[in-house]
């Protein structure tokens, strides 16, 4: 797909005249005036179907008389800027539906910028809403919450003519994007709008909205309100929990995390261990439960039970060999690494921090890329080979823009080199950082 220019009917007529050296009176003929042609070209008069037919016929006759290989249709002359833009947008959507990577890889950046510039001038609010919703969904599926949030917000800004349920849907999507961006207060506010606008009272949508609100409230350490939301779901949306084991599992995990935040550790671990006994629990879910239990024993400094469950989890991982790739794995491996570090099993801890880093890289999870790298820096034991490996991984992550170039890991790596009086590598690292565009 190539970039485009939008041309008014008058500009089309003028461009044809200038290209082929036609005068206004030549294309007006005997049926319309030269003055009308002039007014149409300046945008002072609209082009009607009858006038377009006359002008097209006159141009075509002139081309035949002057042996010019060109012809024009009334439909081409009549096509408005708005219609041209709609055609471009439809073509853009058709081209990117089959290969969405063309959008988020930057292939269509210039075209997208041009569309956005013109859509704000020529398109209706409804057309803007639909286009921005499409882009938000593309970036959401591409695991780019910043871009999906940006386009969902643009859709919301143009939702004036949308139905309440459409507004509810877009606010729910914005709320979810806010959670992924760790903007939890904004997530709660958009979720409130989503609930208010949900006229159909669709229970599945209400569950999703309240589920995301619970995540945000727990993240803000507002555990009382989170527990109130949990109670509401249990009392009013129990059928959804019963009919969907996966939703029920993640809901119970949220409840466990809420208890943990309230320091009700026994309630939290009772819930975790009961779910762990369930034979239908998937390997990924069992991994999350082991992680939840281990995190509680780390927090409560219960070394005895920490060792027991680290050993159970290690044996479980050995029994299943591999885990299906998932966005949860980075946090899971990181917590297990912390567990082994707590009991001073540094080599095993290092293994899990490396696993966490690899998983975080796959899902572009900035938080766990930085935290895992930082733990590996702390576990480097002043080994030149290990420090060099960590530095390379750090530079790769910065180069790929998975993490910002200025961060606490950079400072810790520089401190390591400083302790070794390694001015060469300090200089190389600083030069590298300076070479990266902000």
N, C-alpha and C positions, 0 to 999 in steps of 0.2 A: 504493500500500500504506500502510495506517494503522498507527500504533503499537498496542500490544496490552497486555492484562493477563492473566496466567495465574491461573485460579481453580480451586481444588480442588472435587471433587464436593460436599463439605459446604458450602463457601462459596456454590456455585450454589444449593443448596436454601435456604440462609438468605437469600440475596439475593432469591430469588423470594418467599419468605414475607414479608419486610419490604416489598417493593415492593407486594404486593397484600393486605397485612394479614391473612395467613393465620396461624393458630396451629399449633403443632407437632402437637397432638392431631387437628387437622382434616385434615392431610395424611398422618397415620399410619393413619387409618381403623381398621378392625377386625382387620387382618391383622398389623400390627406395632405396637410400643409407641412411645409418645411419647419414652420414655427412649432408644430406639435412634436416633430422629431427632436428639435432642440430642447423642448421642455421635458421630454421623456429622458433624454440623455443626461440632463441636469437633475433628474429626480423630482421635477416639479409637477409631473403628470404621470399617472399610472398607465401601464401598457395593458390594453384590453386584448381579448382574444382576436377580435376583428382586425384591430390595428396590427397586431403581431403577424397575422396571416398576410396582410397587405405588404408589410415590410419584408417578410421572409420571401414572398413571391418576387418582389422587386429586386431584392439582393440576388436571388437565384437567376433571374432573367439577365441582370447585369453581368453576372459571372459567365453565363453562357455566351452573351454577346462579346465579352472581352476575352473569351477563351481562358477563364480562370477555373482551376480545378477545386472548386469549393461549393458547398451548398449548406443551407441552414433550414431548420424546421421552426414553425411557430412555437412548438412545445419547448424547444431549447431557449428561445427568447423569453418565453413567459415564466420559466422556472425561477421562482423567487429565491432570495438569499436563504430564507428559512427552509425552503424545500431542499436546497443544495446542502445545507448543513445537516438536515435530517438524513439525507442520503449518505453523507460522509460518516455520520455517527453510526448508522446501520452497517455500513461497510466495515468500519472500525470494529464494531462488536462481532460481526461475522468472522473477521480475520483473527481476532484474539480469542474467540471462544474455542477454536480448535487448537490454539497455542497461546495460552495466557502469559507465558514467559516473555512474549514480545512486549508486554506492558511493563512488568517489573524488572526486566533485564535492561531497560533503557532503549530498546530498539525503536520504539515509537514515541520517544520523549517529545520530539519537535511537533509531531502530529497531535499528540495529546495536549500539548501546550496551546496549539492553535485552536483545537476544538474548545478547550476551556475558555479561551479568550472570546471566542465567538458565541459560545452557548450562553454566556452571561448577557450578551447583547440581544440575540435574536430568538432564543428559545423560551418556551413557556415554563412556568414553575414546575409543572408536572413532568415535562421532558427532562428538565434539569434533575429533578428528584430521581427519575428512573435511571439516568445515565450515571449519576454519582453513586446510586445504590449498586449498580453493576460494578463500578470500579472498586467500591468498598469491599464487595464480595470477592473480587479477584485478589485483592491484597490480603484479605483475611485468609483465604485458602493458601496464599503464598507465605503465610506466617510472618506478615509484616504489619504488626498492630499499629504502628505510627501512621502508615499510609491508609490503612483501613479506617482508623479513627478519623483522619482528615477528611476522607471522602464520605463517610457516614455522616459526619457533622455537616458537610456541604448539602447532603441530601436532606437532613433535618431542617436546615435553613430554608429549603425550598419545598417544605411539606405543607404549606398553607392550604393547598387545595386537596390534600390527601385525606383519606378516611381516618377516623380515630384508630382503627386497628393497624393501618399502615404506619401511623405515627408511633404506636405502641411497639411495633416491630423494629423500627429504626432506632428508637430510644433504647430498646433492649440490646441491639447490636452495638450501639455506642457505649452502653454500660459495660458490655463484655470487653470491648476494646480498651476501655479505661482500666479494667482489672488487669489486663495483660500489660498495660503500661504502668501499673502500680499506682494509678490515680484513683484511689479507692473512694474518696469523698465524692468525686464527680460521678463515679459509677453508681453510688447509692442514689444520688439525685436523679440521674437519668432513669434508673430502675423505678423510682417513685412515679415519674411521668409515664413510664411504660405500663405500670399497673393501673394508673388512673385512666389511661386512654384505651385499655383493653375492654372494649364493649362486648365482644363475643363471649367474654369470660372463658376463653379457651384454657382448659386446665393445664395442658402441656406447656403452653406459653407462660402461664402464671408460675408453674413450677420452676421453669428455667430462669425466670426473672428473680424469684425469691431465692433460688439456689445461688445465683450470682451475688445477690445482696448479702447472703450469709458469708460468702467468701470475703467480700469487701469488709463487712463488720468485724470478722475475726482478724483480718489483716490490720484493721485499725485498733485492735484490742478492745473493741466494744462488745464484750462477751455477753453481757446481759441482753442487749438487743438482738444479738445473734441467736441466743437461746430462745428468745421469744419467737423469732422467725422459724426456728427449728420446730418449736412446739406447734406453730400455726400449720406448717407443712404436714406434720404428723397427724394433726387433728382434721385437716381439711383436704389433704391431697394424698391420703394413704393409698388410694387405689393405684395411683401412678407408681408409688414405691413398690407396691405388691406386684404390679404387672411388668416392671422393668428391673431385673436384678442388678444391672450395671448402675442405674441411677440410685437404687437403694444402697448399693455398696458405697458409692462416693458420698452420698448423703450421710451415711453412718460415719464415714471418715471425717466429714466436717463436724459432726457432733462430737466425735472423739477429740478433734483439735480444739473445739470450743471448751470441752472439759479440761483439756490440758492447759489452755490459756487461763482458765479459772483456778488452776492448780488442784483440780479434782482428779489427781492422777489415777487413783484406783478405779473410778468410774470410766476414765478414758481407756485404761488398759483392759478392763473387763470387756468393754465393747470390742476392742481390737482382737483380743484373744478368742472371743466367741465367734467372730467372723473368720478368724484363722482356722478354726476347727471345721468350717463348712467345706465339704469335699468338692462342691461345685465352684468354689472360688478359683479364678484363673491365676496362672503364674504371675502375671503383672500385678494383680490385686493382692496376692499373697506377699509379693515383694513390698508393696506399699504398706501393708499391715506390719510386716517385720520392721520396716523403717520407723513407723509410728511408735512401736513398742520400744525399739532401741533408743529413739530420741528421748523418750520419757525417762529411761534408765540413765541416759547421759545427764539429763537435766536434774534428776534426783540424786545423782552420784551413787547409784545402786550398782556398784562394780560387780557384785556376785551375779545378779540377774542380767546385767549387761553382757558379761562373758557367756552366760548360758544362751542368750538369744543371738549373740553374734555367731556363736558356734552352730546354732540351729540354722541360721540364715545361710552361713557359709556352706553347710552340708546340703541345704536345699538348692542353692545355686549349682553345686556340683552335680546334683541329681538331675537337674533340667538342662544343664550344659549352656544353653543360650536363652536370652530373653529377647522377645520381639522389641524392636526399636520403638521408643515412646518418649514423649516430651517429659514424662515424670521421672525418667531414669536418672537424669543429671542430679536432681535433688536426692533421689534414693541413694545413689552411689556416694554422693557427698556426705550424707548422714552416716552411712556405714563406715566411710573413711574416718569421720570424727569419732565414731565408736571405737575403732581400733586404735586411733591415736590416744584416746582416753585411757586405754589399758596398756599403752606404750608398745603396741605392735606396729612399729613405724613402717616396716617394709610392706605389710599388708595394707596399712593405711594409704601408703603411696600408690599402691595398685588401684585402690578404689577411687582415689582422687584423680588418677589418670583416666579411669573409666568415666568418671563424672565429667571431666574435661572433654572427652571425645563425644559423649552424648550431648553436652551443652553446645559444642561446635555444630553438630548436626542440626540442632534446632535453633541456632543463633541465640542462645540464652545467655545474654550478657552477664547476668548476676552470677551464674554458676561457672562461667568461663573465668571470670575474675577471681571468685572465691577458690576454685580448684587450683588455678595457677598460683594463687597466693600461698595455699597450703603446700604446694610442691616446692615453692621457693623456701618456705620454712623448713622443709624436710630435705633440703639439698645437701646438708652435712658438709658444706664447703667443698663439694666435689666439682672440680673444674668442668668435667664432662657433663655432669648433671645440670650445672648452671647454664652451660652453653645450650643444652637441649631445651631448657625452659625458656631461655631468651629467644631462641628461634621460634618456639611455639607462640610466645608473646608477640613477636614481630609479625608472624603470620596472621594472628587474630586482628592486630591493628591494621595491617595491610588490607585485609578483607572487610574492614570496617565493622567487625563483629563487636568490638569494644572501642571506647574512646582512646585517643592516643595518650592523654594525660590521665593517670589513675594511680591508685595506691600500689598496684603490682609493679608499675614502672619504678616507683620510689624504692620499693624493697629490693628489686633487682639491682638498681644503682647502688644501694647500700651494700649489697653483697660484694659487688666489684670494688667498691670503695674500701671495704675491710681487707680485700686482697691486694689493695694498691694497684688495681688493674686499670690504669688510665686509658689503655688502648681500647678495651671493650666499652668503657664509659663513653669515650669519644664516639665510637661506632654507633652506640645506642642513641646518643643524643643527636647525632647527625641523621640517623634514620628517622627519629621522631620529627625533627625539623623538616624533613623532606616530605612528610605526609601532610596533605591538605586537610584543613580542619573540616 
